[in-house]
Amino acid sequence: MKILFMGTPEISAICLKRLIDDGHDVVAVVTREDKPRGRGNVMTPTPTKVLALENSIPTYEPKTLRDEAFMELLGEISPELIVVVAYGNILPPAVLNFTKYGCINLHVSLLPKYRGAAPMQRAIMSGDKETGVTVMYMSEGLDTGDIISTEKFPIGPEDNFEDIHDRSAEIGGALLSRTIRDIEAGRAERTPQDDSLATYAAKIEKSDCKIDFSKSATELDAVIRGVTPIPGAFAYLNGKMLKITKASPVSAMGEAGTVISLNGNGEGSFTVACGEGALLVSSVIPEGKGKMSAGDFIRGRKIVLGDKLV
């Protein structure tokens, strides 16, 4: 089966690699344009493009999917199936209906739960104990297409966004590969989504990352893990931003946002009171600095007992 793969970030590249390794006939890759990155604003290709070029797969970066030029390109490629993983652009009906087997998409949630832009982050931030990946046929709605296959996996008590992202990519790539085989063999079933069970995973905004210490330590632990390592959860200490990159809820009491204990030995830690319980903080990123242990932060005298995080 001739496959056109569409994707952009690291998760797309991991899934593409799985398809290549499993012997699928990926005849072309469509990805986003190179972008300037880093201090030197060096034009940098997407991870998906890098992998495609390493495997001598023709790569295209159309500015739009809605013009005649892209339809002509599809005609030249002549794929039988379009596979989409985090491409970042909506596919118009003409593209959705172009191929023999249609378009399928890997979505990193257990649909219909967490449709939208940030399903992995929202699952962690909501305190869910499990998540998963779904392969679905694409439709004109936002993640509304018929489900072909799913696979669940647990969210551990210390798992952050990076952990769930990497697990989703590996499990999702394998599921995608098996599902393509099922489609080709004519044994893939399709199950309509129950829209009444749908929830929406909105894009992560800066306001989502601000730590509100009036909330419970358990809630804040989930928020911190859900946005770590990027974009990162933060509060302000003495007027400067402080990102908290690792913390755990503990039983302690005090005025919300107040530093109630310090341990400057070794890796160290400091404890911040919350509306219920407290957060034992073990690593941070101070404004303008790199990631450091709580112990280094304390020994640098950047935080003392009684300080208030807001």
Secondary structure as UniProt FT lines:
FT   STRAND          2..7
FT   HELIX           10..21
FT   TURN            22..23
FT   STRAND          25..30
FT   STRAND          35..37
FT   TURN            38..41
FT   STRAND          42..44
FT   HELIX           47..54
FT   TURN            55..56
FT   STRAND          59..60
FT   HELIX           68..77
FT   STRAND          81..85
FT   HELIX           93..96
FT   STRAND          103..107
FT   TURN            111..114
FT   STRAND          115..116
FT   HELIX           119..125
FT   TURN            126..127
FT   STRAND          130..137
FT   STRAND          147..154
FT   TURN            157..158
FT   HELIX           161..185
FT   HELIX           195..197
FT   STRAND          200..201
FT   HELIX           206..209
FT   TURN            213..214
FT   HELIX           217..226
FT   TURN            227..231
FT   STRAND          233..237
FT   TURN            238..239
FT   STRAND          240..250
FT   TURN            256..257
FT   STRAND          258..263
FT   TURN            266..267
FT   STRAND          269..273
FT   STRAND          278..286
FT   TURN            287..288
FT   STRAND          292..293
FT   HELIX           294..299
FT   TURN            300..301
FT   TURN            305..306
FT   STRAND          308..309
//
